[in-house]
Amino acid sequence: MRKHIRRFLPDHEAIHNNRWLAPFANTLLHPRLWHLNRHSAAGAVAAGLFCGLIPGPFQMLGAAVCCLVFRVNLPLALLTTLYTNPLTIVPLYIVAVTLGRFALGEGGGDFAAPPAYDLHNPAAWMQAMSAWTYGLGKPLIVGLVLLAVLLATTGYFAVKAAWRWHLIRAWRRRRAQR
């Protein structure tokens, strides 16, 4: 399985020669951040899935910090954060709000649409918009954390299981060839 994943990851030497990353060479070139095995791959996918729900452009930075702390594969974690994009972020946040409402005991409830913009009274619209945002705040935060933990746990065990399944198939194939 390592051969299949390595095709998509950058080379260690390419990072070493990058002039923008030169100040961080001692930290970023640690061998465990680039080694690919089932433990580092599962941890990297978990870190990427967890940090993928961080709002804004801080997803990859959060994944890189997680990789440095837990010493898991850095490129795979950064690649995994790309599951959130403009097409998937809204459904993920709707699921997070629903999950947060359920966890807080407010019921699953429907996702309330934001207030429509009022051309004639923008001040009232701003007040309605802030009330709508405030109403989503606590369920959204709780739901994002719960969804991130759920996705990270699922991703971790899915990679472990897929790697194990691939390994068993390779063993059986080798045994059949003998």
Buried (B, 14 or more C-beta within 10 A) or exposed (E): BEEEBEEEBEEBEEBEEEEEBEEEEEEBBBEBBBBBEBBBBBBBBBBBBBBBBBEEEEBBBBBBBBBBEBBBBBBBBBBBBEBBEEEEBEEBBBBBBBBBBBEEEEEEEEBEEEBEEEEEEEEEBEEBBEEBEEEBEBBBEBBBBBBBBBBBEEBBEBBBEBBEEBEEEEEEEEEEEE
